Amino acid sequence: MSVKRISVGELGTNCYIYCDEATGRCAIVDPGEMDDYLQSNIETFGCDKFDYILLTHCHFDHVGGVSAVKELTGAKIAILAPDVPGLRDMYVNLSAPFTGRGEVYPKPDIELTDGEKFTVGQTEFTVMHTPGHTVGSCCFITDGIIFSGDTLFRMSAGRTDFPGGSMTQLRGSLKRLMKLDGNYTVYPGHDAPTTLASEREYNPYC
Ligand SMILES: [Zn+2]
């Protein structure tokens, strides 16, 4: 497999292109904004190779490019069920307070649930519901990799002062992540990648 990290939008959100190299099938995680660079990367992998647009949560800086990516690739939009209403609410998705342009985003094709599994090519992904940053935040876990959205960052964790946020829930979610067996590379929604082993040791929230 390969993971390509692409910084998008004013907040420098990490968008990831995951590719199952055995089959060439791809998924894109958190396309916060479509720009020429993201588009050329998608085209390099092949627009018809994308099966899913995976959203870790409903905030505008993670979902702003969904319509454009869907139009380009035909991939299915997937997000955890409790964050679906936030896509349609410009205060919950933060587009109104942060950008001054209230935006709403398309209905997803798939409403995910905790523990659900799906495959990209030959690779199985598991969805873990990790509420705290938003009610329906989730992590996508596969093959030694966690896409952690705004739940877990390198040496930090997501804010809990937005609509639907909860520090109690966030701590519970981080505990669940830390209890996963073995080590994983963690690809967060902002800033640099890290590893679960390093976060177990050094993250003040864990
Ligand atoms: Zn967020």
Residues whose N, C-alpha, C, O or C-beta is under 5 A from the ligand:
A	BS01	ZN	H59 D150
